[in-house]
Amino acid sequence: MKATPLAIPDVVLIEPRVFADDRGFFFESFNQAAFEAAIGRPVNFVQDNHSRSGKDVLRGLHYQIQQPQGKLVRVVQGEVFDVAVDLRRRSPTFGQWVGAVLSAENKHQLWVPEGFGHGFIVLSASAEFLYKTTDYYAPAHERCIRWDDPALKIDWPAGVQPVVSAKDAQGRLLVEAEVFA
């Protein structure tokens, strides 16, 4: 696999080696040793999640202020624009974001470490999104930052009218949000 740190180096784009021929394809979607070597630290995943969303659905920007979750995310059907926002106050990249297109076609994955907000918008008719997490879902600690916070200046794909949940519409601005030390 190829691992490329993005503009925020803790966020890593993972491109698996895909073996394809006229019968279809094969690739290793996860290998613990290779993954840990790529990100430079041990990781223990405890939960796998699977979501399906329709076109223009935007989920995020989510994080857990306690029991923070690192996430290894990928798309198995459709296409999304995936975003990670650094919420670690002491980080030199605090308040900055990176994004990548993840799709069933490109088979790319994104490592979003603990201390980041995470969200995505569906670009195709629908998308199925899989992710591994390093801690369990803890609703009492879940937080959300507004996807359209002007301070973040996220360059969401043009021409998309996001469909957000009532809960996500109530997200806070970064300036008033609880963030990581």
C-alpha positions in Angstrom: 0.0 0.0 0.0 1.0 3.6 -0.5 0.6 6.0 2.5 0.7 9.7 1.9 0.6 12.2 4.7 -1.7 15.1 3.7 -1.1 18.9 4.4 -1.8 18.0 8.1 0.7 15.2 8.3 -1.1 13.2 11.0 -3.9 12.6 8.5 -2.8 10.0 6.0 -4.3 8.9 2.7 -4.0 5.2 2.2 -3.9 3.7 -1.3 -4.0 -0.1 -1.4 -2.3 -2.2 -4.0 -5.2 -3.4 -6.2 -4.8 -6.5 -8.3 -7.3 -6.4 -11.1 -8.0 -8.4 -14.2 -11.0 -9.3 -16.3 -12.5 -11.4 -13.5 -12.6 -8.4 -11.0 -10.1 -7.3 -8.3 -8.5 -8.1 -5.0 -6.9 -5.9 -2.4 -6.0 -6.1 1.2 -8.3 -3.5 2.8 -6.5 -3.7 6.2 -3.3 -5.1 7.5 -2.4 -4.2 11.0 1.4 -4.3 10.6 1.4 -2.3 7.4 -1.0 0.2 8.7 0.9 0.9 11.9 4.1 1.2 9.9 2.4 3.7 7.6 1.2 6.0 10.4 4.2 5.4 12.7 2.4 4.2 15.9 0.4 1.3 17.2 -3.4 1.4 16.9 -6.1 -0.8 18.3 -9.4 -0.7 16.5 -12.4 -1.7 18.7 -15.4 -1.0 16.5 -16.4 -1.1 12.8 -19.3 1.1 11.5 -21.2 1.1 8.2 -23.4 3.9 7.0 -25.4 4.5 3.8 -26.4 8.0 2.7 -28.1 9.6 -0.3 -26.8 12.2 -2.6 -25.8 15.5 -1.0 -26.1 14.2 2.5 -23.5 15.8 4.7 -22.5 14.1 8.0 -20.4 16.0 10.4 -18.2 17.5 11.6 -18.2 14.9 14.4 -15.8 14.1 17.3 -15.9 12.8 20.8 -14.3 15.1 23.4 -13.8 12.1 25.7 -13.1 8.7 24.4 -11.8 10.3 21.2 -11.9 8.1 18.2 -9.3 7.6 15.5 -11.0 6.5 12.3 -9.9 4.6 9.3 -12.5 5.4 6.7 -13.4 4.2 3.2 -16.2 4.0 0.7 -17.4 0.7 -0.7 -20.2 2.0 -2.9 -20.4 5.5 -4.4 -18.2 8.6 -3.8 -17.8 11.1 -1.0 -15.6 14.2 -0.2 -14.2 13.4 3.2 -12.9 16.1 5.6 -10.7 16.1 8.7 -10.4 19.2 10.9 -7.6 19.5 13.5 -9.2 20.3 16.9 -6.0 20.0 19.0 -5.6 23.5 20.4 -1.8 23.0 20.9 -1.3 21.8 17.3 0.4 24.1 14.8 -2.4 23.1 12.4 -5.3 23.8 14.9 -8.5 24.8 13.0 -7.1 23.7 9.6 -8.7 21.0 7.5 -7.7 18.5 4.8 -10.0 16.7 2.4 -9.9 13.8 -0.1 -12.3 12.1 -2.5 -12.9 8.6 -1.4 -14.8 6.2 -3.7 -15.5 2.6 -4.4 -13.6 3.1 -7.7 -10.4 4.6 -6.2 -10.5 2.4 -3.1 -8.6 5.1 -1.1 -8.8 5.2 2.7 -8.2 8.1 5.1 -6.7 7.8 8.5 -8.3 10.5 10.8 -6.5 10.4 14.1 -7.9 11.2 17.6 -8.3 14.9 18.1 -9.9 15.6 14.8 -13.4 16.5 13.7 -14.6 14.4 10.8 -17.3 14.7 8.1 -18.2 13.9 4.6 -20.6 14.8 1.8 -22.0 12.3 -0.7 -21.2 13.1 -4.3 -22.8 10.2 -6.0 -26.5 9.0 -6.0 -25.7 7.2 -2.7 -22.7 6.0 -0.8 -21.8 3.3 1.6 -19.2 4.3 4.1 -17.2 2.0 6.3 -14.9 3.0 9.2 -12.9 1.4 12.0 -12.6 3.3 15.3 -10.1 3.2 18.0 -12.7 3.8 20.8 -16.3 3.0 21.3 -19.2 5.3 20.3 -20.0 7.4 23.4 -23.1 9.6 22.7 -22.6 11.6 25.9 -19.2 12.8 24.6 -20.2 13.4 21.0 -19.7 16.9 19.7 -20.3 18.6 16.4 -18.8 21.6 14.7 -20.8 23.3 11.9 -19.9 22.1 8.5 -20.1 25.7 7.2 -18.2 27.4 9.9 -16.7 30.5 8.2 -13.6 30.3 10.3 -12.8 26.8 8.9 -13.2 27.9 5.2 -13.8 24.3 4.1 -13.8 24.1 0.3 -16.8 21.8 0.0 -17.5 20.7 -3.7 -19.3 23.5 -5.6 -22.9 23.3 -6.6 -23.8 20.9 -3.8 -26.8 21.8 -1.5 -26.0 19.8 1.7 -28.7 17.8 3.4 -27.9 17.8 7.1 -29.6 16.2 10.1 -31.3 18.4 12.7 -28.5 17.4 15.1 -25.7 18.4 12.8 -27.5 21.7 12.0 -27.1 22.5 15.7 -23.3 22.1 15.5 -21.2 24.8 17.2 -18.8 27.2 15.6 -15.1 26.4 16.3 -14.7 29.5 18.4 -17.3 28.3 20.9 -16.7 24.5 20.6 -15.1 22.3 23.2 -11.8 21.2 21.7 -8.8 19.1 22.7 -6.0 20.5 24.8 
